[in-house]
């Protein structure tokens, strides 16, 4: 008899969502590659110790994400969509990182604002708390499919036209170059995985329960002075991050 996979009750997280997360992870790990199909509902219900309706809700959510689709008379098939590999290295650039994996790369400015530097961001950028920063909120896509969304921060005193130049050029690298910074490098990246929040679900066109990988990073000029702090959320089912050393 197969052992039941544990789902936690009375945690505030719906059972169907927990099951969707487990199935999503199994798909990502290649557990079903031999058949290309998710196990039947009856098998999943027994494995997780729930009824078929709960399993059906989990599969429906994964279907909305585009991970699986039902085939009459056969069951639930995995929709093969290769994830884009994105390198994180000393010189991380979105367009160059995607390379030839996609035909069309798009960036969209959702909004911008001048904000005071909070404690964490101020420390990362080596500025005083409360110093003015330009915040850019962007979404990047490949072949029309949203891949990531970012909040990026730049010192206003050094880059006073950041929002204007990004709106004109559609590139952070080009916007920095237009203000006298020809090159910069990545000095740190921290990555965590978590469930997408409501804004990320909307902007990245994900379904409830989807996972994002959040990369918090700092870029500096060639003299070591910080120029950008960013938090980028990558859609985990569409991208895989590759650390290059």
Secondary structure, DSSP 8 states (H G I E B T S, - for coil): --------SSSSS-HHHHHHHHHHHHHHHTTTTTTTEE--HHHHHHHHTS-HHHHHHHHHHHHHHTSEEEETTTEEEE-----EEEEESSS--HHHHHTTS-S-EEEEEEEEEEEE--HHHHHHHT--TT-EEEEEEEEEEETTEEEEEEEEEEETTT-TTHHHHHHHHS-HHHHHHTTT----EEEEEEEEEEE--HHHHHHTT--TT-EEEEEEEEEE-TTS-EEEEEEEEEETTTEEEEE--
